[in-house]
């Protein structure tokens, strides 16, 4: 039984530094059949909860208090094994999908009035109650025997290899460039706010703090010299934007929408912005502005089955390419040349691969597309096209170990800068393509 599950990995937190507190173990009071984790700061909740293992998320429900499960999910992993995720603030998947290990399924909360129960963790603090069941019957969410799945006294059930598991769902790293000697990097920090640092051609700045409540990493783009637009998924699942005018930052602007992922953004002109998100029905959604964000088109549903944040790139006017991790965890694309979108079922739209994160994409010249992913084994992979997306190289150059998606930008023709959050230490790492070769990965310091 152990050999069957030790290759499986669990994620419970959105925080880069993996700040969790185990607050109540299996059996910490009579009838407590799981392990409770405080994932964030204990105040707001909303931290990512992802699937411990691939399977069928066949049951989602709400059980009211007192002592109810609140919003909860049951995933069937086969061989009579279920996992259950309780007290969620909200559920991020539709009923009955097949999910993969590390896929976002919900957000930490305190629904179901857990504060009315008798144990030491029974208070209004948001937390995740995680259960592992064996000998369960497929289709029956109440069946099975809950066990302590960890290798610890007195049970010695080594179903999961770490407590809590060490694998993390990737989130986006936003990167933009408005000059040959300029790089701007945006991340969500440990406190859920946005942080920004920049390189001026000679040195990196420190981290600049931007208040706010982010659910996922930022996306950033530069439309012209000394201008930056940043987009995030706020804690209310709306799209939010703030902009650098050349001398100061705007306030956050709520653009509405219904997001289930971080956004992606690209720009093919000084006043053009194109934004892509995974919408609330797991399709790719797109909206655009032709006036620097003063007004926006309505959201357009571009279809597909999307289970992570998208990536987007352009190499010039009326040329857009959107990339997504499909529901089978492969890379898929949808492109637009000024008319109708190609759709995800067009020949060559499936680029295969096994993605552990949403893709990052950019273009450094006409017909050039570069796509980067964190693979299912946590290495960074690269896939490129030099003919406008007709043909791709296939996934090449697996390197490193990452706990985020891979962000990429181009400062000049045939130059690329790539960023990701490492596995240990979980710092920001960078490597660059200089036109003929790649640099080594460089540790750019602690995540904020």
JOGI-V879454 format. One record per backbone hydrogen bond with DSSP energy under -1.0 kcal/mol. NH is the residue of the N-H (numbers start at 1). CO is the residue of the C=O. E is the energy in kcal/mol with one decimal. If there is no record, write none. Layout:
BEGIN
nh=<NH NH>
co=<CO CO>
e=<E E>
END
This chain:
BEGIN
nh=<5 6 8 18 20 21 23 24 27 28 32 35 36 37 38 46 49 50 51 55 56 57 58 59 61 63 67 68 70 72 73 74 75 76 77 81 82 83 84 85 86 87 88 89 92 96 99 102 103 105 106 107 108 116 117 122 123 127 128 129 130 131 133 134 136 140 143 145 147 152 155 156 157 159 159 160 174 176 182 183 184 185 186 187 189 192 194 195 196 197 199 200 205 208 210 214 215 219 221 227 228 229 230 231 232 234 235 237 239 240 241 242 244 245 250 253 255 259 260 264 266 273 274 275 276 277 279 282 284 285 286 287 289 292 294 297 300 302 306 307 311 313 319 320 321 322 323 324 326 327 329 331 332 333 334 336 342 349 351 355 356 360 362 368 369 370 371 372 373 375 376 378 380 381 382 383 385 388 393 396 399 402 403 405 407 409 415 416 417 418 419 420 422 423 427 428 429 430 431 433 434 439 442 444>
co=<2 2 5 15 18 38 36 36 32 25 29 130 24 128 21 108 106 11 103 99 76 97 56 74 72 70 113 112 63 61 85 59 83 56 81 78 133 75 131 73 129 69 71 107 105 57 55 51 100 49 49 90 47 113 114 119 121 109 37 86 35 84 82 145 80 137 140 134 132 150 152 152 150 149 157 149 186 184 179 199 176 197 174 195 193 189 210 187 208 185 183 203 198 196 194 192 233 231 229 224 244 221 242 219 240 238 213 234 256 232 253 230 228 248 243 241 239 237 278 276 274 289 266 287 264 285 283 279 303 277 300 275 273 271 291 288 286 284 282 325 323 321 316 336 313 334 311 332 330 305 326 352 324 349 322 320 335 346 331 329 374 372 370 365 385 362 383 360 381 379 354 375 399 373 396 371 369 367 384 382 380 378 421 171 419 417 412 433 409 431 407 429 427 401 425 445 420 442 418 416 437 432 430 428>
e=<-1.2 -1.8 -2.0 -1.7 -1.2 -2.1 -1.6 -1.2 -2.3 -1.9 -2.3 -2.5 -3.0 -2.5 -3.3 -3.1 -2.4 -1.2 -2.6 -2.2 -2.4 -2.5 -2.3 -1.4 -2.0 -1.9 -1.2 -1.8 -2.7 -2.6 -1.6 -2.7 -2.7 -2.7 -2.9 -1.6 -1.6 -1.9 -1.9 -2.1 -2.4 -3.2 -2.5 -3.0 -2.7 -1.3 -3.1 -2.6 -2.2 -2.8 -1.9 -2.0 -2.7 -1.8 -1.5 -1.4 -1.5 -2.5 -2.8 -1.1 -2.7 -2.3 -2.9 -2.2 -2.7 -2.3 -1.5 -3.0 -2.2 -2.0 -1.1 -2.0 -1.1 -2.0 -1.5 -1.6 -2.3 -2.3 -1.7 -1.7 -2.8 -2.9 -3.1 -2.2 -3.1 -1.9 -1.7 -2.7 -2.1 -2.1 -2.5 -1.6 -2.7 -3.7 -2.8 -2.8 -3.4 -2.4 -1.8 -1.5 -1.2 -2.7 -2.8 -2.9 -2.4 -2.6 -1.4 -2.2 -3.2 -2.6 -2.1 -2.1 -2.9 -2.6 -2.6 -2.7 -3.5 -2.6 -3.0 -2.4 -2.0 -2.2 -2.6 -2.9 -2.7 -2.2 -2.9 -2.0 -2.7 -3.0 -2.2 -2.1 -2.3 -3.1 -1.3 -2.7 -2.7 -3.4 -3.4 -2.2 -2.7 -2.1 -1.6 -2.7 -2.4 -3.0 -3.0 -2.6 -2.9 -1.1 -2.4 -3.1 -2.5 -2.0 -2.3 -2.7 -2.6 -2.4 -3.4 -3.0 -3.7 -2.7 -1.8 -2.3 -2.5 -2.7 -3.0 -3.0 -1.8 -3.3 -1.4 -2.1 -3.1 -2.6 -2.2 -2.5 -2.5 -3.3 -2.5 -2.9 -1.7 -2.6 -3.0 -3.1 -2.4 -1.9 -1.8 -1.5 -2.5 -2.9 -2.8 -1.9 -2.7 -1.3 -2.3 -2.5 -3.1 -2.2 -2.0 -2.7 -2.3 -2.6 -3.2 -3.3>
END
